[in-house]
């Protein structure tokens, strides 16, 4: 989101008439905190990846 007003950068791109999102990015400045928060808020950040069979074979089995 654009830092001044919470506007999605894609919407801002259309409003400004830019054909390329990269052009819009030149005029927007995000803080490290905003980038961190956006990454944490992304639903994909909570997806757990299942280990591959090769990774499972390398991992020591827990005894219980």
N, C-alpha and C positions, 0 to 999 in steps of 0.2 A: 504494500500500500504506500502511496505517496505520503511523505511525512507531514505535509501541511494540509490536513483535512480528511485523511483516511480514504482517499480516492484510489481505486485499483489502477495500477499503472497502464493497463490495457485500455481502460476507459479514457484515461488522460491522453493516451496515444491517439485515440479516435477524435477526441475533442480538439487536439492541436493539429490534426490533419496529417500526422506523420505516417508514412508507409511502413517504416521499420521501427520496431520497438527500441532498437539500439539508439536511434536518434532521440527518442523520448528520455532514455536513461541518461543521456548527456546532461539533461536539464533537471534531473532529480538527484537528490543527494540523500543517502540513507546512512544513519548512524550504525555503528557496530551493534548497539543494543537492539535497534529495530530489526536488523538482519537475524540476530540470535533469536528474538522473540518470534519472528515469522517462521524460522526453522522449527522451533519448538511447537508452535501452533499448527504446523502442517500435520494433517492426519496420518500421513505416511511415516512420520517420525515415530509413531507408536506401533508400527507393524513389526512383528517379530519374525525373523527369517529362520526357517527350519534348517538345521545343519545338513550338509550333504552326507551321503553314506561314507565318503572318504574322511570327512571331518569327524563323524561319529566313531569311526574305527581308530582314529588317533587319540581321541579323548578317553581318559581312564574311566572305567565304570565305577560308580559309587556303590559301595557295599553297605547294606543296611539291615 
